[in-house]
């Protein structure tokens, strides 16, 4: 299971890479492996604003549909348009080409409350992941 050390993670298996008050967001390697083959990703519109915990996006896979939640209060500044034609990028490169969107974070200090890589690894292992 790939868990990069430079990201922060949530219990709902999203990640965020913060640089200043801007960030990229996606789902973890663990999440994509649990979902199986991803066939469709529904992303928000540029300019949409979300509060922490709001439903942000949706992923359809061969197994199920999963909601993606806002890890922090944010405004969408760009979406990964490649996912419209190639949703499988989330499976093959969840931390790179398979990211979901770029956002402006309302309060960057909220990111500090999220799990680091070690805590996320422990969380996944204790909840039955491998």
Secondary structure by P-SEA (a helix, b strand, c coil): ccccccccccccbbbbbbccccbbbbbcaaaaaaaccccbbbbbccccccccccccbbbbcccbbbbbbcccccccccccccccccccccccccccccccbbbbbcccccccccccaaaaaaaaaaaccc
